[in-house]
Structures are given as structure tokens and as C-alpha cells.
């Protein structure tokens, strides 16, 4: 999955949590600062991958597979943000921005090694 599609899936998950499950295309576009056609195109791809369901002019909902994938993305993001803030000492704004970039670029192996290192040192981000 591309970084862009991960961002869309992650945002749908965030918005679903915030809005009690009600997510609209316009909300995703507004939050990500992109056009509605861009969101529509991404949603179509995510739907084809079985990650969400969306009927035109209706709300967006994550499938079970989509919820699992979104949870993994959000967990990576949360861990990396906490790691950068707590362990590295980066400011909250920079930690958030850098974590967003890192979550897409780091391999699973590297992320697991960072987590193991943090646990080994008994440091909890």
C-alpha cells in the first residue's frame, strides 16, 4: 500500500473514532487538505482492496480487514510519535510530523528492533 493510501485509511479510522463511525468524503478531504476527487479515487482503490465500503453520497465505513490495517498504521504512528518525544526529546509538533513520515518508510524489521530496544532498556514511550 502506498503512503498516500495509508494516510487516507488512517484518516478514515481517526474520523470514525471521532464521529462515532460516521465518516464522509468531505470530512476526509477537509482534514487532509486535498480535493474531493482525490479522496474519491483513493477510496475506490481502498474499497477494491477490501479495506472499506463507500457508496457515493453516503458514509464511509471500514471493513474488518480495514480496521486491522488502520490499527496497525495508527499503532506505528503512536509509537513513533511517543518515541521521538520521550526518548529522543523532539518537540511535539516535530515528533508528530516526523512520525508521520517514518511510519511509512521504516520496515517492519526496523520498527520491531526499535521497539525491542526500547523494551530492553525498560523505557516506555
VOTI-426396 format. One line per 5 residues: number of its first residue (from 1); their letters; for each residue x, y, z of C-alpha. Coordinates in nm, 4 decimals. Example, Ala and Ser with C-alpha at 12.3 -4.5 7.8 and 13.67 -1.06 7.14 Angstrom:
// VOTI-426396
1 = as = 1.2300/-0.4500/0.7800  1.3670/-0.1060/0.7140
END
This chain:
// VOTI-426396
1 = xxxxx = 0.0000/0.0000/0.0000  0.1307/0.3464/-0.0830  0.1987/0.6155/0.1754  -0.0910/0.8164/0.0388  -0.3381/0.5287/0.0702
6 = xxxxx = -0.2169/0.4597/0.4239  -0.2824/0.8251/0.5082  -0.6377/0.8005/0.3736  -0.7066/0.4794/0.5634  -0.5603/0.6221/0.8826
11 = xxxxx = -0.7719/0.9370/0.8488  -1.0915/0.7377/0.7920  -1.0104/0.5463/1.1106  -0.9468/0.8670/1.3092  -1.2651/1.0273/1.1833
16 = xxxxx = -1.4682/0.7135/1.2564  -1.3454/0.7244/1.6159  -1.4177/1.0953/1.6485  -1.7597/1.0853/1.4843  -1.8981/0.7635/1.6227
21 = xxxxx = -1.8431/0.5802/1.2957  -1.9871/0.8475/1.0669  -1.7253/0.9428/0.8079  -1.7975/1.1469/0.4989  -1.5799/1.2052/0.1963
26 = xxxxx = -1.5841/1.5816/0.2562  -1.4504/1.5310/0.6101  -1.1557/1.3294/0.4801  -1.0829/1.5902/0.2122  -1.1004/1.8739/0.4632
31 = xxxxx = -0.8767/1.7070/0.7219  -0.6123/1.6019/0.4708  -0.6305/1.9263/0.2737  -0.6961/1.7516/-0.0566  -0.9675/1.7675/-0.3199
36 = xxxxx = -1.2842/1.5583/-0.3089  -1.1962/1.3871/-0.6388  -0.8621/1.2815/-0.4889  -1.0382/1.1314/-0.1892  -1.2930/0.9584/-0.4118
41 = xxxxx = -1.0157/0.7994/-0.6183  -0.8301/0.6801/-0.3077  -1.1485/0.5449/-0.1503  -1.2239/0.3495/-0.4647  -0.8805/0.1836/-0.4500
46 = xxxxx = -0.9161/0.1085/-0.0790  -1.2593/-0.0374/-0.1448  -1.1179/-0.2583/-0.4218  -0.8594/-0.3826/-0.1702  -1.1395/-0.4760/0.0683
51 = xxxxx = -1.0406/-0.2202/0.3316  -1.3530/-0.0059/0.3335  -1.7009/0.0337/0.1952  -1.8303/0.3504/0.0374  -2.1345/0.4265/-0.1691
56 = xxxxx = -2.1392/0.7601/-0.3439  -2.3010/1.0336/-0.1296  -2.3033/0.8044/0.1737  -2.0767/0.7485/0.4687  -1.7530/0.5535/0.4582
61 = xxxxx = -1.7038/0.2502/0.6788  -1.4007/0.0325/0.7385  -1.4260/-0.3404/0.6825  -1.2809/-0.5801/0.9397  -0.9673/-0.6030/0.7251
66 = xxxxx = -0.9571/-0.2220/0.7052  -0.9897/-0.1856/1.0818  -0.6963/-0.4207/1.1356  -0.4791/-0.2413/0.8792  -0.5747/0.1029/1.0151
71 = xxxxx = -0.4996/-0.0090/1.3714  -0.1511/-0.1202/1.2646  -0.0868/0.2133/1.0941  -0.2134/0.4076/1.3946  -0.0058/0.1953/1.6345
76 = xxxxx = 0.3110/0.2632/1.4324  0.2302/0.6338/1.4290  0.1582/0.6495/1.8028  0.4673/0.4526/1.8967  0.6968/0.6596/1.6775
81 = xxxxx = 0.5492/0.9883/1.7999  0.5950/0.8810/2.1626  0.9444/0.7501/2.0907  1.0536/1.0752/1.9296  0.9048/1.2881/2.2062
86 = xxxxx = 1.0032/1.0791/2.5073  1.3251/0.9063/2.4121  1.4743/1.1395/2.1540  1.3374/1.4605/2.3094  1.1871/1.6110/1.9958
91 = xxxxx = 0.9188/1.8797/2.0319  0.5571/1.7587/1.9980  0.4989/1.9261/1.6596  0.8179/1.7920/1.5049  0.7632/1.4469/1.6577
96 = xxxxx = 0.4171/1.4306/1.5015  0.5405/1.5351/1.1571  0.8463/1.3095/1.1618  0.6491/1.0106/1.2932  0.4055/1.0528/1.0049
101 = xxxxx = 0.6931/1.0290/0.7598  0.8744/0.7495/0.9411  0.5691/0.5270/0.9807  0.5587/0.4804/0.6042  0.9300/0.4394/0.5436
106 = xxxxx = 1.0545/0.2121/0.8195  1.0481/-0.1580/0.7535  0.8647/-0.3854/0.9955  1.2007/-0.5294/1.0983  1.3446/-0.1883/1.1863
111 = xxxxx = 1.0341/-0.0887/1.3795  1.0412/-0.4174/1.5724  1.4088/-0.3635/1.6561  1.3373/-0.0102/1.7836  1.0518/-0.1433/1.9977
116 = xxxxx = 1.2730/-0.4227/2.1322  1.5478/-0.1740/2.2148  1.3015/0.0468/2.3998  1.1649/-0.2531/2.5935  1.5149/-0.3849/2.6672
121 = xxxxx = 1.6104/-0.0558/2.8223  1.2765/-0.0583/3.0071  1.1899/0.2789/2.8639  0.8253/0.3271/2.7874  0.7489/0.5994/2.5375
END
